[in-house]
Amino acid sequence: MKKIKIIGIGIATMDIYCHMNRMYPGGNEYNIAYNAKLQGADSGFMGVFADDRVGQILEETLKEAGVDTSYSHHEHGSSGYALVDLKDGDRVFIDWNRKGVTDLYPFVFTEDEIQYIKKFDVACISWGARVNREKIKKLALAGVRICYDFYDNFLEEDIKEISPYISFGFFSCSHLTESETEEVLRKCVASGSAIAVGTRGSKPAVAFDGKRFYKQDICPVKPVDTMGAGDAYISAFLMNYLAAEADEPDVGGDKITISLQKAAQFAATVIVKDGALGVGYDVDPSRLPEIINLQL
């Protein structure tokens, strides 16, 4: 069986739960890389790590899990972080750092970096990764297969500009009806993406491949923390879709059906963990300047 290779390019951040005196590594592409490794992939992460203690912890956590971070950048500045609360298991962002190293030092993508990225089956990038349309186009034209997470604040312009260069488009659509979600997915595929998926919180997810729509119920569990659920979903969908594609390339829509089922199952295992990954560290919120370069 082919070994699946997935790389996340973008956000590494620390989610700080002040009411619990705990902090948890996370970030969209960070979570995808970690979870892909957990599911058996060769995974990598290209991000920007700050020269503060949190930056060290973020990178060490990935390395200990076996995720390759060798092409990440290291910069002087502040690690990204978010202050988080929980309301009945749902994550609530109180505040976050708007000038972390990921914001200040976005990737340009050198030829050497592109050749490294091309070793992976898919590169996962999100709206928050500070990778603009021109850079996505640059990667796509170089032969990189891209999965893009549009989040929940996407505009029609975003769909039209990004979709021609991606293979997989993911959307957070819990604020939309099923018919509205289908219309978003239809626009994404019509613009160029091979597959578009809309997750809808506790409601069934929807996928579209240009031929038909697929629906998948969630796996009902009592959530401890929904942080990272969407990222877990993406990682599991890709793992199973790419594996099925490698084993039986002509199976067709069955690949999507199976991948949606596996994604729902894996996401259910994540929302019963603390934080995005279940990996946490003690922290005194009053002493954050000792571990994050807040003044920067």
Disulfide bonds with the S-S distance in Angstrom:
none
